[in-house]
Amino acid sequence: MLELRIHGRGGQGVVTLAELLAQAVLKTGQEVQTLPFFGVERRGAAVKAALRLDSQPILVRSLSYRPNMIVLLNENLLSLALSEGAAEDVFFAANARSPLPVNAAQWLVDATGVAVQNQLIFAGEPFINVPMLGALCRILDVPEPAMESAIREQWEEKTARPNLAAAGQAYHSVIKIQGGAA
């Protein structure tokens, strides 16, 4: 079973990202469990959500305490994410242009740049959850058509178009780095 925890800020669509990823994963025949966490619900506050993925039924029903993968929508949430626990062999997926200061495998994508290029701007801020969806689908070997189907089910065509473009761009631009800047 793969357990991942997503860390972001209120208003970035962390829960929507978890739900979209769950929908895309379900289309591949895997089992999935989403674990949204609602604490302080205000724009800018640290928020998180978690997912479990497996080819077998998922029987665990607890919160995510030691995920195998940590997803960061903001690099500055690294310390917080690590303070909440992680598996010894944890790896990272981050909205970042340079390696994180950890000695672990990491996948990096400039989700902010992708959002801006595809005009995914809301209230003056780049909306990075869909570019992160594209990167996560690539990392988790979720085929692009499954990802695209999840996006089309979420939004009508006019809204889906820029989201599809951003997810596709991130899917093809995420890079893997062994180790980090520790």
Secondary structure as the mmCIF struct_conf table of DSSP 4:
data_model
#
loop_
_struct_conf.conf_type_id
_struct_conf.id
_struct_conf.beg_label_comp_id
_struct_conf.beg_label_asym_id
_struct_conf.beg_label_seq_id
_struct_conf.end_label_comp_id
_struct_conf.end_label_asym_id
_struct_conf.end_label_seq_id
STRN STRN1 LEU A 2 ARG A 9
TURN_TY1_P TURN_TY1_P1 GLY A 10 GLY A 11
BEND BEND1 GLN A 12 GLN A 12
HELX_RH_AL_P HELX_RH_AL_P1 VAL A 14 LEU A 26
TURN_TY1_P TURN_TY1_P2 LYS A 27 GLY A 29
STRN STRN2 GLU A 31 PHE A 37
BEND BEND2 GLY A 39 VAL A 40
BEND BEND3 ARG A 42 ARG A 42
TURN_TY1_P TURN_TY1_P3 ARG A 43 GLY A 44
BEND BEND4 ALA A 45 ALA A 45
STRN STRN3 ALA A 46 ASP A 54
BEND BEND5 SER A 55 GLN A 56
BEND BEND6 SER A 62 SER A 62
BEND BEND7 TYR A 65 ARG A 66
BEND BEND8 ASN A 68 ASN A 68
STRN STRN4 MET A 69 LEU A 72
BEND BEND9 LEU A 73 ASN A 74
HELX_RH_3T_P HELX_RH_3T_P1 GLU A 75 LEU A 77
HELX_RH_AL_P HELX_RH_AL_P2 LEU A 78 SER A 83
TURN_TY1_P TURN_TY1_P4 GLU A 84 GLU A 84
TURN_TY1_P TURN_TY1_P5 GLU A 88 ASP A 89
STRN STRN5 PHE A 91 ASN A 95
BEND BEND10 ARG A 97 SER A 98
BEND BEND11 PRO A 101 ALA A 104
STRN STRN6 GLN A 106 VAL A 109
HELX_RH_AL_P HELX_RH_AL_P3 ALA A 111 GLN A 117
TURN_TY1_P TURN_TY1_P6 ASN A 118 GLN A 119
STRN STRN7 ILE A 121 PHE A 122
TURN_TY1_P TURN_TY1_P7 ALA A 123 GLY A 124
STRN STRN8 GLU A 125 PRO A 126
HELX_RH_AL_P HELX_RH_AL_P4 ASN A 129 ILE A 139
TURN_TY1_P TURN_TY1_P8 LEU A 140 ASP A 141
HELX_RH_AL_P HELX_RH_AL_P5 GLU A 144 GLN A 154
BEND BEND12 TRP A 155 TRP A 155
HELX_RH_AL_P HELX_RH_AL_P6 GLU A 157 SER A 173
STRN STRN9 ILE A 175 ILE A 177
BEND BEND13 GLN A 178 GLY A 179
#
